[in-house]
Amino acid sequence: MSARCVVELEAVGTVLEGQLIHRDIDLCLQPGEVLAVIGASGAGKTLLLREIIGLQQPSSGEIRVFGQSLNSRGQGAHTRLRQRWGVLFQQGALFSALSVFDNIAFPLRELRVLDRRHIRDLVQLKLSMVGLGANDAHKMPAELSGGMIKRVALARALAMEPELLLLDEPTAGLDPVASERFVGLLTGLQRELTLTVVMVTHDLDTLVDACDRVAVLADHTLLSVGSLDTVMAVDHPFVHDFFEGRRGRRAVANRA
Amino acid sequence: MPAMSEPDEAWSAPRIEADRGEVRLRGSWTLRSMLADLPRLKRELRQHAAHADLSWDLRPVERLDSCAAVMLWQIWGARRPPDLRLKADHERLLARVAALPGLPPARSPWPQRVVAALAQPSWQVLSHGADGVRLLGRVALALFYLCVRPLQMPWLEVSANIRQGGTRAIGITGVVGFLIGVVLSYMSALELKYYGAESFIVSILGISIARELGPLLAAILIAGRSGSSITAQLGVMRLTQELDALSALGVSPTARLIVPRVLALAVAVPLLVVWTDIMAMLGGILAAALTLHFSFAQFASGLPASMPVFNFWFGVGKGAVFGVVIALTAAHFGMRVRPNTQSLGEETTNSVVSAITLVILVDAVFAIAFNGVGLT
């Protein structure tokens, strides 16, 4: 085991209800790296993300996060491990009964050490980090637009000062302008906080703008992991379709 | 410090060094590294911060996250110490903290709150009334529309709801009815025996079960069962915008979702009343046979004479009214669910409580209106 990897997957295989989803997936994520996982719909990208954060058990193989296996440790160590990552779910998964402020304050209050003033200022700081104003703090999730939901969810994911950020389709459902702003925000925060990021995405612009490496999930396994150019050179129908469609060519041609 | 035992947590504990008018912070100042002894760190920093002329050296700090930055800023009294040195990227973070705007108060000033609190109940009653009237109107219009165009009638929905709200409730209503029959018969038998009036058991059971207990038991059970499920279904459909999708497809949610449920319960509850009557009578007869040595044949011959058949039809008719009341109440609360989980739970509770209360209220109205009818 190399101590360097933030996230390490070793021969991970998943069989769900008799259906093969993944086999032999190996992956090592370096600190400070932004990795995008791409793949066709239903290829098991989100499932892979869920396995990394321990919401789902892989059928075989081993997953280590910060060098620690998810299934071999006690409750306390598990909780501490979970405090080191933040997750942005596809639909935001905000607590609908809590206001924006309480959503972000929730993980901080769970620690039961920080006082109210400290939490109040921290929440405000997170809100300003994701570009939301103090006026948004008392809104309920149902009153937010799609872009704002993502921002609040990101603020909540960042509440515990994570070292690893997992994003499931961060720009899905956003209009191009909102999506570009959100990616800009993400890359800015990633640099500022030196985060390691794994994201599942369909969006080529996100891929080009934000990611250091790309992992292609197809035929149940990781076809290729490498820079955008390496991955684009892979000869596989999915890769051709993905990058050589009209939108794909435009996004890649536009990169600076 | 349990967190220290993590083998590869890449941080060292936060340390404070103070000498000759200078405070120096070392190590890693992050949420996780401070967590283990936050109170002590805060206390020490506060002691140092009390001396205004101290100089602060944060350059040896390995990591500074926003949690620590906010803490330091608060300890410094929300201003920069005059002599502060720190790394450039930490400087940026501190600037962010310093630039935080104040949070607008979540609560309005107290006179407004008092007025709002006083107005709240009457406003609630008004809005429930208005919504209720609107719902009744919509249901009436939808029924009228469906009568004019019978082909549009959602028969499948109606039958599915009869199955869901009626057929599936047969077990519970039967058990409860039977047991109540046993209890009623058993308790009355003791008194009747004392006065030597055993033969009255037939009319006591007959009238009380067919006229009151059967309909009420069935209605209360259905209010709990179907009432909650209707409210939750409609509520979730509102949360997930399925109601909007239906409307956008040109299908009226009232005609498609509420009317079938109202019709289904109007059919299913009277049938359940008959079933509950039968089971309660059986329970009563069984208990009477055991305590008073009454035979089934005695009941069969005595019942028509001592219980006017009006009581039976009265009970069944009440059942139909109860069914409509339950379905409408549940639909009313379902349509009031606001898009959050808390509201879904609250409205489901309100729905069941209101449906049961309304059923008993309507029953009381019936009892007064039909006072003396069918009792002699």
Interface residues (C-beta under 8 A of the other chain):
Chain A: A3 F66 G67 Q68 G76 A77 R80 Q83 R84 F95 S96 A97 S99 F101 L111 V113 L114 R117 H118 R120 D121 L122 Q124 L125 K126 S128 M129 G133 A134 N135 A137 H138 M140 P141 A142 M160 E161 E192 L193
Chain B: P2 A3 E6 P7 D8 E9 T30 L31 R32 L35 L38 P39 D65 S66 C67 A69 V70 M71 W73 Q74 D89 R92 L93 R96 V97 A99 L100 P101 G102 L103 P104 A106 R338 P339 N340 T341 Q342 S343
